[in-house]
Amino acid sequence: ETFQVSVEPVALFSMTDPSDGSEYYLGEAIELSPAFLGGVNPVKVSYFIDGTLVSESTQSPYASVLQLPRTGTLQLQVVAELPGGGQLASDSMAIEVLGFRDPTNLVVSEALN
């Protein structure tokens, strides 16, 4: 007796940064770089802040640098579009964007009139 087994490759991707709950300052940029497992080669990777598309990448390593547009809690999500029309979507990650960073070691040597 013989039988045939079909195996579908598993496509996964992971995001290590930013981690859920991370804090950043207004004006900072964060670099997102997904890691793909299972031999997947996406057609496109899209980056969303609060559900709004803010960046797309169509070439490996599919990284993107996102400018943080406002203070408060932002929801980040990454969606990879696969050949044939499938998609992989990350979990939504919440990051907290604080106001501008206070300058440190600021020395005023002379006041201008």
C-alpha positions in Angstrom: 0.0 0.0 0.0 1.4 3.5 -0.9 0.2 6.9 -0.1 1.2 10.4 -1.1 1.8 13.3 1.3 1.7 17.0 0.2 3.7 19.4 2.3 2.9 23.1 2.1 5.9 25.3 3.0 5.4 27.4 6.0 6.1 31.1 5.4 6.8 33.2 8.5 8.3 36.5 9.3 9.3 38.2 12.5 10.0 41.7 13.7 12.5 42.1 16.5 12.4 45.9 16.7 10.5 47.8 17.9 9.2 45.7 20.7 5.7 46.2 21.9 5.6 49.1 24.5 8.9 50.7 23.3 9.3 54.4 23.9 10.7 56.9 21.4 11.0 60.7 21.2 9.3 62.9 18.6 11.6 63.5 15.7 13.3 60.2 16.0 13.1 57.7 13.2 12.9 53.9 13.7 14.3 51.3 11.3 12.1 48.3 10.7 13.6 45.2 9.1 11.6 42.1 8.9 13.2 38.6 8.9 11.5 36.1 6.6 11.6 32.3 7.2 10.6 29.4 5.1 12.1 30.6 1.9 9.5 33.3 1.3 10.3 36.2 -1.0 7.6 38.8 -0.7 6.6 40.9 -3.6 6.2 43.9 -1.3 6.3 44.8 2.4 4.0 47.6 3.6 4.4 49.5 6.8 1.4 51.1 8.6 1.1 53.6 11.5 -2.4 53.6 13.0 -3.8 51.8 9.9 -2.3 54.4 7.5 0.2 53.2 4.9 3.5 55.2 5.5 6.1 53.2 3.6 6.6 50.3 1.2 9.6 48.3 0.1 9.9 45.9 -2.9 13.5 44.9 -2.5 15.3 42.7 -0.1 16.0 43.2 2.8 12.6 45.1 2.8 13.7 47.5 5.4 12.2 50.9 6.0 12.9 53.9 8.1 9.7 55.5 9.7 9.5 59.0 11.0 7.4 59.3 14.1 4.7 61.8 13.2 3.2 62.8 16.6 3.3 62.1 20.3 1.1 59.5 22.0 0.6 55.8 21.4 1.0 54.7 17.9 0.1 51.3 16.4 2.6 49.8 14.0 1.9 46.9 11.7 3.8 45.3 8.8 2.2 43.4 6.0 4.1 41.2 3.5 2.4 40.6 0.1 3.4 37.2 -1.2 3.6 35.9 -4.8 0.2 34.6 -5.8 -1.7 37.1 -3.7 -1.3 35.8 -0.1 -0.3 38.0 2.8 1.5 37.7 6.1 0.7 40.3 8.7 2.5 41.1 11.9 0.7 41.6 15.2 0.0 45.2 15.9 2.8 46.7 18.0 2.1 49.7 20.3 4.9 52.2 20.8 4.8 55.4 22.9 6.1 58.6 21.3 7.2 61.2 23.9 7.8 64.9 23.3 11.1 66.2 22.1 14.1 64.9 24.0 15.4 67.5 26.5 18.9 68.6 25.5 21.6 67.5 27.9 24.9 69.2 28.5 23.6 72.4 26.9 26.0 75.3 27.6 25.1 78.9 26.7 28.3 80.8 26.4 26.9 84.2 25.4 23.5 85.7 25.0 22.7 87.4 21.7 20.9 90.7 21.7 
